[in-house]
Amino acid sequence: GFFGGWQPGLLEIVLAGRVSDVLGLGDVVFPACAVAWAFSHGYAGAAVGGYVVGCITQEVVPASVAAAGLPALVFFAPSMLLAISLEAWRRGELKEIWVD
């Protein structure tokens, strides 16, 4: 393309002279915002734990599914929101985080 393959909001990881991974802006922004929000509400540990679970899930998804080029956000968002929700449920605060 015009920019030599550069795409705004996309970070390419280059190893041994070739692109090994691509990280989109949403893959960084959503987790950062979720952890910041969770930190302010006392759920930071759950948010980070959900992020870790999302990372692991992304790595173990069968190659046939991952070959479609699924963004990491497909794994991070649900796992982080589920972890935060489970922690809020455990504390009896589920309604407060989803309604207020």
N, C-alpha and C positions, 0 to 999 in steps of 0.2 A: 504494500500500500504506500500511500504518500509519505507516511512517517517511518517507513522501513519496518513495519510490523508492530510499532509501538501503539498501545491502546491506553487511553487515559483511564485511571482507576484500576489498572492491572499491574501487579508486581510479578515479574518473572524470576524464578529461581534458576540460575544457570550453574550447572556442575559439569566439569570436564568439557566446556565449550558448547554444551547443548542445553536447551531448556528442559529441566526435569520436572518443574511444577509451576503452577500459576496461582497466584493468590489475588482474588478480587477485593475491591474496596469494601464491599458489603461483608466479606468474610472477616474483616478486621473491625469495622465500625460497629456492627451489631453486637458482637461479643463484648467490646469495650463499653458500649452504652449499657448493656445488660448488667455487666459487673458493677459499673458505677451506680446504677439504680439499686441493684441488690445490696451494695455496700451501704448506701444511705438508709436502707430498710433492715439491715442486719442479716442479709441472706448471701453475703459475698462468698462464703465457703460453698454454699449450694450451687451458686452460679459457676464458680471455677470448677467444681466437681462435675457439673453438667457439661462444661466446655471440654474437660478431659474425656468424658464418656463420648462426646461427639467426635473428638479427634480419633479415639480408638475405633469407634464405629465406622468412621470414614475409611480407616485403614483395613478393616476386615470385610468390607462389602465386596462381594464377588466382582472380579474384574469385568465381567460382562455388563454389569450395571454401571460401574465406574467408567467404563469406556465411553459412555454417553456424555461424559464431561460434566457430571453433576457438580454444582458449586458446593463448597464446604458448608455454606450457610444452610443447606438442606439438612445437614446433620447437626450443626451447632445450635441453631434456633430451637428445634423441638427438645433436644436434650437439656439445654439450659433452662428453658421455660418449665419443663417437666420437673427438673431438680428443684427449682425455686418453688414451684407449686407444691411439691411433696413436702418440702421443709415447712412451708407455710401451713399446710394441712396438719403436719405433726405438731406444730405450735398452736393450732386452733385459730390461725389468722388467715385462712384461705380467702374468706370473703373480703377481708380488708385489702388484700393485694389486687384482687380482680375487680372490685366494685368501686373502691374509693379512688 
